[in-house]
Amino acid sequence: MKKLALLATALAMISSSAMAADMAVKAVKAPPPAPFDPWDVAFGAGIMSDYIFRGVTQSNHNPSVTAYFEPRYNVNKDLQLYIGTSTESISFANRAAAEVDVYGGIRPTFGAFAFDIGVWGYLYPGGTCYFGAPTDTAGKLLSPECAANALLNGNVMKKDVSFFEVYGKATWTINDNWAFTINEYYSPNFLNTGAWGNYSSIIGKYTAPSTVFGTSGVGMYVSGEFGRQWLGTSDSFYGVPAFPNGIKYADYNTWNIGIGFTYKVFTLDLRYSDTDLSKGNCSAFTSDFTAGGTTNVTPINPGGTGSNWCGAAGIAKLSVDLTAMSNLK
């Protein structure tokens, strides 16, 4: 009987321990998943030694500052809607000193492929008409402001050169190191010249392993782009005696290659940029107020002025980029 009593007691203790253990496991529940917040905001700023846009300086090869603000709405993990604005300091022939961009679009993702489709508006406030004659080459009367101003080298530029583009981008991320992007931009009135513009390019980017600099937290990438800018025929404001109703701008190729270093929210990008646009055709395209000489004659530039705004350039850019969800929590 004593043995039976001892056995019963042991079984009761084991049963009680098992129940207690089971109760303890059931008492500790996993926390509920965090609610999905679809809203986010990206913003940042930068300073660069030269503001180069498709191989052409927008800042007369001088330093430029930039900043942007981009609210985003994530419909789900594979679909994002966004709008944004950015500003850059520039130096144009019409004396506009700032570029203000307004844009918006959609970014769907399908596995390793990410797309970006939208509209981008380029605004250039503060411009002044530079021409220096009462009429353009087609005999159209110019405003008093145009007639009162002239560039010494004979180049001309409208007061308002604002325009918009529609664009599409496709990025293929092969792995953690390699990605390739195809870009396509189109404007029916590039820089308000009257000429249509189409820009296509391909970008390749190699991102080094995160351990390339040990445990320092410094990352590195190498990237390059090759693009081609096609352009149509301007209106008569930019005409020359041989083409009084407008000039057919020269198409050109542009390319850049560079290396970048990242640390937390900071990026230092060092880049080389160039084009195959001649100095004469560059002067006609940009209306460069610093262009000079008479030997760079082309059909659309009979005066022969030459511009270095489209030539080789080196750019150093230091930027900071943040998102509210990742950096401000």
Disulfide bonds with the S-S distance in Angstrom:
Cys129-Cys146 1.70
Cys282-Cys310 2.01
